[in-house]
Amino acid sequence: MGAILDLVEKMRSPMGIVVTIAIIAGAIFFARWVFADDQEKK
């Protein structure tokens, strides 16, 4: 629980917000790439 609270505190800083957005964008692109690859195999 303490680690989660530390992460939330880091996300509140301006640099933390930028890093959080970058991680979310990377996860979305990765998911799209995986699902697009899955669609082509059918």
C-alpha positions in Angstrom: 0.0 0.0 0.0 2.9 2.4 0.8 4.4 1.8 -2.6 1.1 2.8 -4.3 0.9 6.0 -2.2 4.5 6.9 -3.2 3.6 6.4 -6.9 0.5 8.6 -6.6 2.7 11.3 -4.9 5.2 11.2 -7.8 2.4 11.4 -10.4 1.2 14.7 -8.9 4.4 16.5 -10.0 4.6 18.0 -13.5 7.2 15.5 -14.6 5.2 12.6 -13.1 2.1 13.6 -15.1 4.2 13.6 -18.3 5.6 10.1 -17.5 2.2 8.8 -16.6 0.7 10.0 -19.9 3.6 8.5 -21.8 3.2 5.1 -20.0 -0.6 5.1 -20.8 0.0 6.0 -24.4 2.6 3.3 -24.7 0.3 0.7 -23.2 -2.5 1.7 -25.6 -0.3 1.5 -28.7 1.1 -1.9 -27.5 -2.5 -3.2 -27.0 -3.6 -2.0 -30.5 -0.5 -3.6 -32.0 -1.2 -7.0 -30.3 -4.9 -6.9 -31.2 -4.2 -5.9 -34.8 -1.8 -8.8 -35.1 -4.5 -11.1 -33.7 -7.0 -9.9 -36.3 -4.7 -10.6 -39.2 -4.3 -14.2 -38.2 -8.0 -15.0 -38.5 
